[in-house]
Amino acid sequence: MKVLLREDYKGLGEAGAVVKVKDGFARNFLIPQGIAYIATDQNQKRYENDLKQQSWRTERDKHKAEELAKTLENVSCTISVQVGEEDKLFGSVTAQNIADNLAEQGYKIDRRKIQLDEPIKSLGIYSVGIKLHQDVDASVKVWVVKE
């Protein structure tokens, strides 16, 4: 049976390729999992339409991310923490703390998009990167101050 791959599949080929596979593999695995279509002219048009829609969605998401990046450049987070002797922090400031602070300001950012190599463990001003889209990065100033 010939199938049109919707996505890259190791051992078969890349997305858009028409490959010949055993009938059972196509009927029982590739087609139900959404990895392939049966190779027909109608499904070829369907695949091309899916690519156009995906491209459009990607451009829309990138545009939204660029707008958000422009607004985030002017945003700063002030996180107050408890400190002990010699201004040592109790605990640390994590990506979750930064995400919560941004959410309080009205910016919903997933904590996994905040690029913090290691938790912040001292007072000061830090510039923290945020990966909003595959091609769009932003940075936010984080002020760590004592309570």
C-alpha positions as CSV (number, residue, x, y, z in Angstrom):
1,M,0.0,0.0,0.0
2,K,1.3,3.5,-0.8
3,V,1.0,6.1,1.9
4,L,1.7,9.8,2.0
5,L,3.7,10.7,5.2
6,R,2.3,13.6,7.2
7,E,5.4,13.9,9.3
8,D,8.9,12.6,9.4
9,Y,9.1,9.0,10.4
10,K,12.4,7.3,11.1
11,G,13.1,4.4,8.7
12,L,10.4,5.4,6.2
13,G,11.1,9.0,5.1
14,E,10.3,12.6,5.5
15,A,7.0,14.4,5.6
16,G,5.4,14.7,2.1
17,A,7.0,11.6,0.8
18,V,5.0,8.8,-0.8
19,V,6.3,5.4,0.4
20,K,5.2,1.8,0.0
21,V,4.6,-0.1,3.2
22,K,2.8,-3.3,4.1
23,D,-1.0,-3.1,4.3
24,G,-1.3,-4.0,7.9
25,F,1.4,-1.5,9.0
26,A,-0.5,1.3,7.2
27,R,-4.0,0.3,8.4
28,N,-3.1,-0.6,12.0
29,F,-0.5,2.0,12.8
30,L,0.4,4.8,10.4
31,I,-3.1,5.9,9.5
32,P,-4.7,5.6,13.0
33,Q,-1.8,7.4,14.6
34,G,-2.1,10.3,12.1
35,I,1.4,9.7,10.7
36,A,0.2,9.1,7.1
37,Y,-2.6,9.3,4.6
38,I,-3.4,6.8,1.9
39,A,-1.7,8.1,-1.2
40,T,-4.4,9.6,-3.4
41,D,-4.8,12.8,-5.3
42,Q,-7.4,14.1,-2.8
43,N,-5.1,13.3,0.2
44,Q,-2.2,15.0,-1.6
45,K,-4.3,18.2,-1.8
46,R,-5.4,17.7,1.8
47,Y,-1.7,17.5,2.9
48,E,-0.8,20.7,1.0
49,N,-3.8,22.4,2.6
50,D,-2.5,21.3,6.0
51,L,0.9,22.7,5.2
52,K,-0.6,26.1,4.3
53,Q,-2.6,26.2,7.5
54,Q,0.4,25.2,9.6
55,S,2.5,27.9,8.0
56,W,-0.2,30.5,8.6
57,R,-0.5,29.5,12.3
58,T,3.2,29.6,12.7
59,E,3.4,33.1,11.3
60,R,0.5,34.3,13.5
61,D,2.1,32.8,16.6
62,K,5.4,34.4,15.7
63,H,3.8,37.8,15.2
64,K,2.0,37.6,18.6
65,A,5.3,36.6,20.2
66,E,7.1,39.6,18.7
67,E,4.5,41.9,20.1
68,L,4.7,40.3,23.5
69,A,8.5,40.6,23.4
70,K,8.3,44.3,22.7
71,T,6.1,44.8,25.8
72,L,8.2,42.6,28.0
73,E,11.3,44.6,27.3
74,N,9.9,47.4,29.5
75,V,8.7,45.1,32.3
76,S,10.6,44.4,35.5
77,C,9.8,42.0,38.2
78,T,10.4,42.8,41.8
79,I,10.7,39.8,44.0
80,S,11.1,40.3,47.7
81,V,12.7,37.5,49.7
82,Q,13.6,36.8,53.2
83,V,17.3,37.1,54.0
84,G,19.5,36.1,56.9
85,E,22.8,37.3,58.1
86,E,25.1,39.0,55.5
87,D,22.1,39.2,53.1
88,K,22.0,35.4,52.4
89,L,18.7,34.3,50.9
90,F,16.6,31.6,52.5
91,G,16.0,29.4,49.5
92,S,16.3,30.8,46.0
93,V,14.3,32.6,43.3
94,T,13.2,30.1,40.6
95,A,11.6,30.4,37.2
96,Q,8.2,29.6,38.9
97,N,8.6,32.7,41.1
98,I,9.3,34.8,38.1
99,A,6.3,33.4,36.2
100,D,4.1,34.0,39.2
101,N,5.2,37.6,39.4
102,L,4.7,38.1,35.7
103,A,1.2,36.6,36.0
104,E,0.4,39.1,38.8
105,Q,1.3,41.9,36.3
106,G,-1.0,40.3,33.6
107,Y,1.6,38.5,31.5
108,K,0.9,34.7,31.3
109,I,4.3,33.1,30.7
110,D,4.9,29.4,31.1
111,R,7.7,28.8,33.6
112,R,9.4,26.4,31.2
113,K,9.9,29.2,28.7
114,I,11.9,31.2,31.3
115,Q,15.6,30.5,30.6
116,L,17.2,30.5,34.0
117,D,20.3,28.3,34.1
118,E,20.3,28.0,37.8
119,P,18.1,29.5,40.6
120,I,19.0,33.0,41.8
121,K,20.6,32.8,45.2
122,S,21.7,36.4,46.0
123,L,20.2,39.9,46.0
124,G,20.6,42.1,42.9
125,I,19.4,42.9,39.5
126,Y,19.3,40.2,36.9
127,S,18.4,40.0,33.2
128,V,16.4,36.8,32.6
129,G,15.7,35.5,29.0
130,I,12.3,34.2,27.9
131,K,11.9,32.0,24.8
132,L,8.5,33.1,23.5
133,H,8.7,31.4,20.1
134,Q,11.3,29.4,18.1
135,D,12.7,32.6,16.6
136,V,11.7,35.2,19.3
137,D,13.4,35.8,22.6
138,A,12.8,38.5,25.2
139,S,14.4,39.5,28.4
140,V,13.0,40.8,31.7
141,K,14.7,42.6,34.5
142,V,14.4,40.8,37.8
143,W,15.0,42.7,41.0
144,V,15.7,40.5,44.0
145,V,15.2,42.6,47.1
146,K,14.9,41.8,50.8
147,E,11.5,42.0,52.6
